[in-house]
Amino acid sequence: MFSALITPFIHAINLRKNLKLAEQGDPDVQNKLGIMYHNGTYVDQDDEQALYWYRQAAEQGYAPAQTNLGEMYEYGYGVPKDDGEAVFWYHKAAEKGDATAQNSLAWMYEKGKGVAQDDAEAVRWYRRSAEQENVDAQYNLGVMYDAGKGVAQDSKKALYWYQKAAEQEYAPAQMSMGLMYAEGNGVPKDNDEAIQWYEKAADHGYALAQTLLGDLYEAKKNPIQAIEWYVKAAKQGEPTAQMNLGLMYGLGQNLTKNSTLSYALLDMSMKGGNEAAKEIRDTVAKDMNSFQSYESMLLVQEPEKLWKLVDKSIKL
């Protein structure tokens, strides 16, 4: 109880000390104050104040603050979005060796945001960042090699950078490793190895990896595992997993046939951008009576109820 009373007092004293140091021109403290205001840590969240302190430090050449200031402009935190200004600050920090800024600058070049689109320049900056163990850049560089963007297509180099990121527990890279093994891209095809990598990403809650894991288990004639992963992905809004479950209910394949649940899941998938689900949904609708149609539409509007019925039907 005493600790709970004294902690806010200590934070108030530290804030006053930091403000004094920041006002005296300490760029590290200025940047930290910017972070505090941006995140609302021990102070009221205030992006205008965050912007002010980031700028104070950035104009002194402090690279982390320059990176943070670039992010404020890129996403419009406390200031109108301005990709050109974001690139300006990212470039300053990137030239000083800031790995986060290098990755962000590469992204801007890849997407042509605030600068002329240039995949080769994107690769150059991704590489500089990736060589400093920046996990986002390692993954992004892998994507560039995989797609042959800005470099000659090279699956083995893609695999190398994916694995570097995957070993840092980066879920998208772990999923990409699974894809490489599932497709035999840069490595001999190996579904068991693919499953191991998909599971790593899926255990981080990565919905697309959960769907792909379900696909592999379904192909291996293990419907119980397939359904479990499809449900986890579908609950996160992954449209393909929703469609796969809807198809199972519609056909009575590995699940008891249930047109109401089938229609609701397929409609949810379609509204999530999966056009392939529409034709299947409309086919299911032809065999439904008016009561089933009404029930399915209610479930679409009440997803919590839908998932309770799904869980009950498969006893998850």
C-alpha positions, 0 to 999 in steps of 0.5 A, spaced: 500 500 500 505 504 501 509 503 495 502 504 491 502 511 494 509 513 493 510 511 486 506 517 483 510 521 487 517 518 485 515 519 478 513 526 479 520 528 481 523 524 476 519 528 471 521 534 473 528 532 473 527 530 466 524 536 464 530 541 467 535 536 463 531 537 457 530 544 457 538 545 458 538 541 452 540 534 453 538 530 447 537 523 450 532 526 455 529 530 450 528 524 446 525 520 452 520 525 454 518 525 447 517 517 448 513 519 454 508 524 451 507 519 445 506 513 449 502 517 455 507 514 460 507 517 467 504 523 463 497 525 459 498 522 452 500 528 448 503 528 441 504 535 440 508 535 446 512 529 443 513 532 437 516 538 440 521 534 444 523 530 438 524 536 434 529 539 440 533 533 440 533 531 432 535 538 431 541 537 435 543 531 430 540 525 435 539 519 431 533 516 435 529 522 435 530 523 428 527 516 427 522 518 432 520 525 428 520 521 422 515 516 424 510 522 427 510 525 420 509 518 416 503 516 421 501 523 422 502 523 430 501 530 432 502 533 425 499 532 418 502 526 415 508 528 410 511 523 407 517 527 404 518 530 411 518 523 414 523 521 409 528 527 410 528 525 418 529 518 416 535 519 412 538 523 417 538 518 422 539 512 417 546 516 415 548 516 422 547 508 422 540 508 426 538 501 424 530 502 425 531 509 421 534 505 415 529 500 415 523 505 415 527 509 409 528 502 405 520 501 406 519 508 403 523 507 397 520 500 396 513 503 396 515 510 393 512 514 399 515 521 399 521 519 395 521 516 388 520 508 388 526 505 387 527 497 389 534 497 389 535 503 394 530 499 398 534 493 398 541 497 400 538 500 406 534 494 408 541 490 408 544 496 412 539 495 417 539 487 417 546 487 418 545 490 424 540 485 426 534 489 425 529 483 425 524 487 420 529 489 415 532 482 415 525 479 414 524 485 408 530 483 405 528 476 405 522 478 401 526 482 396 530 476 394 524 472 394 520 476 389 526 479 385 525 486 387 531 490 387 536 484 386 536 478 382 531 473 385 535 468 389 531 463 394 537 461 398 538 468 400 531 469 401 531 463 406 537 466 409 534 472 411 528 469 413 531 464 418 535 470 421 529 474 422 525 467 424 530 465 429 529 472 433 521 469 433 519 474 428 512 471 426 511 473 419 518 470 417 517 464 421 511 463 416 515 464 410 520 459 412 514 454 413 512 456 406 519 455 403 519 448 406 512 447 404 513 449 396 520 446 396 523 453 394 530 454 396 530 448 400 527 440 398 520 440 400 519 438 407 512 438 410 514 436 416 519 442 417 514 446 414 509 444 420 514 446 425 515 453 422 508 454 421 507 452 428 512 457 431 508 463 427 501 460 429 503 460 437 505 467 436 498 468 434 499 469 427 493 468 423 495 466 416 500 461 419 494 458 423 490 457 416 496 454 413 498 450 418 490 448 418 491 446 410 497 442 411 494 438 417 488 437 412 492 435 407 495 430 412 488 427 413 488 430 420 482 433 421 482 435 428 488 439 428 486 442 421 479 444 425 483 447 431 487 451 427 482 454 422 478 456 428 483 460 431 485 463 425 477 464 423 476 468 430 482 473 428 478 474 422 482 470 417 478 470 411 481 463 408 480 460 415 473 462 415 471 459 408 474 453 410 470 452 416 464 454 412 465 449 407 466 443 412 460 445 415 456 446 408 459 439 406 458 435 412 466 434 411 469 432 418 464 436 421 456 435 422 453 439 416 450 445 419 448 450 413 446 456 418 453 456 421 456 454 414 452 460 411 454 465 417 462 463 416 462 464 408 458 471 409 463 473 414 469 471 409 466 474 403 465 481 407 473 480 409 475 480 402 474 473 400 471 473 393 471 466 393 467 465 399 461 468 395 459 463 390 460 457 396 455 461 400 450 462 395 450 455 393 449 453 401 443 458 401 439 455 396 438 449 400 436 453 406 429 454 409 427 461 411 428 460 419 435 458 417 437 464 413 434 468 419 438 465 424 445 465 420 444 473 419 443 474 426 449 470 427 453 474 422 451 480 426 453 477 433 460 473 432 461 472 439 454 467 439 457 464 432 463 462 435 460 459 441 456 455 437 462 453 433 466 451 439 460 447 442 459 443 435 466 441 435 467 441 443 474 445 443 
